[in-house]
Every structure is written in structure tokens, then in C-alpha cells.
Amino acid sequence: MKIDIIGDIHGCIDELHKLFNTLDYEYKGDIYVHPHKRTPVFLGDITDRGPNSIAVIQLVYQMVVKHKKALYVPGNHCNKLYRYFLGNNVQRKHGLETTVAEYESMPTREQKLVQKQFLTLYEQAPLYLQLPELNVIIAHAGIKESLIGRTDKKVKTFVLYGDISGEFDSSGRPIRRDWAKDYHGNNWIVYGHTPVKNPRIQNKTINIDTGCVFGNRLTAFRLPEEKIISVPSRQPLLEDKFTDFT
């Protein structure tokens, strides 16, 4: 098995097309396929903030659910959109408002189809992926070694939101503990969620959320090759959105 794990897309469909082309995928019908049968893995947060979240939902649904040519794990933004589509009273901010605006501009019939597609995609997804043949665990915000194998509420919170402390910084963003520096397992843990300028390798973990929606890059991590491939973003660069772990 050979896979290409794709970091947080956040509605940046043009950059996703560019990344697939750079990874030598071919567009056939309505999905991307690789001539050497590589499998893309979407790392969550496919929507919100960016310009074309609905288009990303449609492509990911086709690849993961309909054609079963890709894998997907949800992120925190996916969870919030899921709750919105269920009719829950969620706040339309932190990016959700952009996806909702797109959605509400569509004809009612198309709205119902997109809603059904996303609910199906989310409900069929595992909290995180374990692929023993590649010695990798794929989780949106990462996972501590002690939580691997579990799927309880504590694990769900961790893989969606990271190792949150319950405190907030001066800009109102949640303070997250740096769980990766204490990881000493033999499996790769591939995650995103926290935007970094360059993919961050710490022990045997790698953060591939290189902030495409904030103007930096969209990144993929190839296994078993352990190769990083990125394409530049078309969005405006917002320097203050990136975390520096040095």
C-alpha cells in the first residue's frame, strides 16, 4: 500500500487540484486516480475559511464514499459543519460562516444533495486511521501514545482539537500542549490542525498543516517513501496565523 496524506485543505480547491497534479494523479471522470494505485488520505478540515468548500466536499465525497479511491478522517471544522447540517445551534464563525454562505447561495435541491453527501462522508469516517502495514496513524490533531486504540470521548476531543488546556492566548486562540515532543512510539503519527510554515517533524510525528488557507502551502506526506510534497497557496499570506514551535 502506498498513500499520500493531504493536509488541511479548508476549501482551497485550486490548490488541491494543483497538488494532485504535482503528485502525478490523473483526473478521470469526477475523481483523481494514480496510475500506480496510490491512495490519497484526507486529514480533515476540508472546509471553512477558503473560497470553495462545497467543491472540496463534492470531490472528497466522490473519492472516498462513492468510488472508494481515498480515505478520510474528520477534523474539528468537519465536526462543526456536521453539527450544523444536523440542525444544531452552532455559531457561524471561525470559518463556518464562509461554508454556510456558499451553501445558502445554492438552489434547495443542490443544498440537500451536498448536505446528504457530507453527512454520509462524516458518519462513515473513523476518528483516526491506523494502517499497520505502513506503521502510521493518521489523526487530524494528532494522538497521544496512551490513547491509541481507543475511541472514547477523550480520544475524540484529542484527535479533533489537540491537547487543549482549556486556556486561551491573548488573541483568543486555545492554548494547546505540545504533545508531539513527548511521543516516543515507533509508528508515524501524521496530523495537521495547527498551521506551521514548514512541515514539523518531532520524534516520529509530522504536522503537515502548512496553512494553505492562510497563504502558505498545501502539503502532502507520501508513505512509505517518507517524502514531503507541497504546492504554493493562492490565498493572501496571514503571518499571525502560524505557530512557531522553536
Secondary structure, DSSP 8 states (H G I E B T S, - for coil): --EEEE---TT-HHHHHHHHHHTT-EEETTEEE-TT--EEEE-S--SSSSS-HHHHHHHHHIIIIIS---EE---HHHHHHHHHHTT------TTHHHHHHHHHTS-HHHHHHHHHHHHHHHHH--SSEEEGGGTEEE-TT---GGGTT--SHHHHHHHHH-SEEEEE-TTS-EEE--GGGG---SSEEEE-SS--SS-EEETTEEE----GGGTSEEEEEEETTTEEEEEE--S---GGG-----
